């Protein structure tokens, strides 16, 4: 199975091509340009590197949130357009679950955090049970202030993501001996990982019609709140 995966949920945009569970090419774009200006060029560049054509893609995978309202909308719309044009399936995966995959085989609870602005983070808790390759969510995804979320946490927890980087001092203060952090280089949401999750969901039949796929924001946008 040949897979094209993308993530545009943060300031960085990630794209990857996979053949089964092997990542053939992957790129991260971290510029001042809007994601809509980089998607086409990034995908064309990846395909050119491994001498493949977009028509050969069997499955499209995109993160659907939570994260940047505009970024997610642009990414989902772009891959929806490709999937419809080529009559191929499109799978949506959680940004938080994708991020949790950066901590494989952890015996601790994993807590991905994405900076949601307005003094909040998008977050959830995950566990890897036994020899499971994919994380199991142990609580709902939430948009919440870090202090409110942290006050009820039990046990040792591994934090990662740009939200964990921003609020590391607060986390260490509230959980001085129970908080552990990945280095910043392991806090990105990788498109290759999203592709693996998407293939896993596709093979299980865990997906919906492409036309029904939509972003998952967790809270109203600033414009909606003003209205």
C-alpha positions in Angstrom: 0.0 0.0 0.0 1.4 3.4 -1.1 0.3 6.2 1.4 0.5 10.0 1.3 0.2 11.5 4.8 0.2 15.1 6.0 0.0 17.2 9.2 -0.7 21.0 9.1 -2.0 21.4 12.6 0.8 23.6 14.0 3.2 26.2 12.6 5.2 23.4 11.0 3.8 21.4 8.1 4.8 17.7 7.7 4.4 15.5 4.7 5.4 11.8 4.1 5.2 9.0 1.6 5.0 5.4 2.9 5.0 2.0 1.4 3.4 -0.3 3.9 5.2 0.5 7.2 8.3 1.9 5.6 8.6 5.7 5.3 10.1 6.3 1.9 10.3 10.1 2.1 9.4 12.7 4.6 9.7 16.5 4.8 9.0 19.2 7.4 8.3 22.8 6.3 8.9 25.5 8.9 8.7 28.9 7.1 6.7 32.0 7.5 4.6 31.0 4.5 1.0 29.8 5.0 0.4 26.0 4.7 -1.7 26.5 1.7 1.3 27.9 -0.2 3.5 24.9 0.6 1.3 21.8 0.4 1.4 21.4 -3.4 5.2 22.0 -3.7 6.0 19.7 -0.7 4.0 16.8 -2.1 5.4 17.3 -5.6 8.9 17.4 -4.2 8.4 14.1 -2.2 6.9 12.3 -5.2 9.8 13.5 -7.4 12.4 12.3 -4.9 11.3 8.7 -5.1 10.1 8.9 -8.7 6.4 8.2 -8.1 3.2 9.8 -9.3 0.3 11.0 -7.3 -2.0 8.6 -9.2 -0.1 5.7 -7.6 -1.2 6.7 -4.1 -3.6 4.1 -2.6 -4.5 5.9 0.6 -4.5 9.5 1.9 -4.0 10.3 5.6 -4.4 13.6 7.3 -4.4 14.8 10.9 -7.8 16.3 11.7 -6.9 18.1 15.0 -7.0 19.4 17.5 -4.6 22.2 16.5 -4.5 25.4 14.5 -8.0 26.1 13.1 -6.7 27.5 9.8 -3.9 24.9 9.4 -6.2 21.9 10.0 -8.8 23.3 7.6 -6.3 23.8 4.9 -4.7 20.4 5.3 -8.0 18.5 5.4 -9.4 20.4 2.4 -6.3 19.7 0.3 -6.2 16.0 0.9 -10.0 15.7 0.5 -9.6 17.3 -2.9 -6.9 14.8 -3.9 -8.8 11.8 -2.6 -12.0 12.8 -4.4 -10.1 13.6 -7.7 -8.3 10.2 -7.6 -11.2 8.3 -6.1 -9.0 7.0 -3.3 -9.9 6.7 0.5 -9.0 9.3 3.0 -8.4 8.6 6.7 -8.3 11.2 9.5 -6.2 10.7 12.6 -5.8 12.6 15.8 -2.9 15.0 16.2 -2.6 14.0 19.9 -2.6 10.3 19.2 0.0 10.8 16.4 2.2 12.8 18.9 1.8 10.1 21.6 3.4 7.7 19.1 6.7 9.5 19.7 7.0 7.6 23.0 6.8 3.9 22.0 6.9 1.2 24.6 6.6 3.6 27.5 5.6 2.1 30.8 4.5 5.6 31.9 1.4 7.5 31.0 2.0 9.6 27.9 0.6 13.2 27.8 0.9 15.0 24.4 0.2 18.7 24.7 -0.4 21.1 21.8 -0.3 24.8 22.5 -3.9 26.0 22.0 -3.1 29.7 22.7 -5.4 31.7 25.1 -3.5 30.1 28.0 -4.8 26.6 27.1 -3.5 23.3 25.7 -5.1 20.5 23.7 -4.3 17.4 25.5 -5.2 13.8 26.4 -3.6 10.8 28.2 -2.4 7.6 26.5 -0.9 4.2 27.5 0.9 1.5 25.7 -0.4 -1.8 26.9 1.9 -4.8 26.7 3.5 -5.1 23.3 0.9 -2.9 21.6 2.3 -0.8 18.8 -0.3 1.9 19.0 -1.3 4.0 22.1 -4.6 3.5 23.9 -6.4 6.8 24.9 -7.4 6.7 28.6 -9.3 10.0 28.7 -11.1 12.4 26.4 -9.2 15.0 24.3 -9.7 18.4 25.9 -8.9 22.1 25.5 -8.0 23.1 29.0 -5.7 25.3 31.1 -2.6 23.4 32.1 -3.0 24.0 35.8 -6.6 22.7 35.7 -5.6 19.6 33.8 -2.5 18.8 35.9 -4.0 19.1 39.4 -5.8 15.7 39.2 -3.0 13.7 37.4 -1.6 10.6 39.1 1.6 8.6 38.6 4.6 9.3 36.5 3.9 11.0 33.2 5.9 11.7 30.0 5.1 15.1 28.5 5.8 16.2 24.9 4.6 18.6 22.3 4.9 22.4 21.9 2.4 22.9 24.7 4.6 20.8 27.1 7.6 22.9 26.0 5.8 26.2 26.7 4.5 25.1 30.1 7.4 22.9 31.2 8.2 25.2 34.2 4.6 25.0 35.4 4.4 21.3 34.9 7.6 20.7 36.9 6.3 23.0 39.7 3.0 21.1 40.0 4.5 17.6 39.4 8.1 18.0 40.6 9.1 14.3 40.8 6.5 12.8 38.5 7.0 14.7 35.2 9.3 13.7 32.5 10.0 15.4 29.2 11.2 14.5 25.7 13.7 16.8 24.0 12.2 19.4 21.7 13.3 17.5 18.6 10.9 14.7 19.6 7.9 17.0 20.1 6.9 17.3 16.4 3.8 15.7 15.0 5.3 13.6 12.2 3.5 12.8 9.0 5.2 9.4 8.7 3.6 8.5 12.1 0.2 9.8 11.0 0.5 7.6 7.9 1.2 4.5 10.1 -1.9 5.3 12.2 -4.0 5.9 9.2 -3.0 2.5 7.6 -3.8 0.8 10.9 -7.2 2.3 11.0 -7.9 1.6 7.3 -7.0 -2.1 7.7 -9.3 -2.4 10.7 -12.1 -0.7 8.8 -12.1 2.2 11.3 -13.0 5.1 9.0 -15.8 7.1 7.6 -16.8 8.3 4.1 -14.4 10.9 2.8 -17.3 13.4 2.3 -18.1 13.2 6.1 -14.5 13.8 7.3 -14.1 17.1 9.0 -11.6 18.9 11.3 -11.9 18.3 15.1 -11.3 21.6 16.9 -12.5 20.9 20.5 -13.5 24.5 21.0 -15.1 27.5 19.1 -12.7 29.7 17.1 -12.0 33.2 18.3 -14.2 34.6 15.6 -17.1 32.4 16.6 -16.7 33.4 20.3 -16.8 37.1 19.3 -20.0 36.5 17.4 
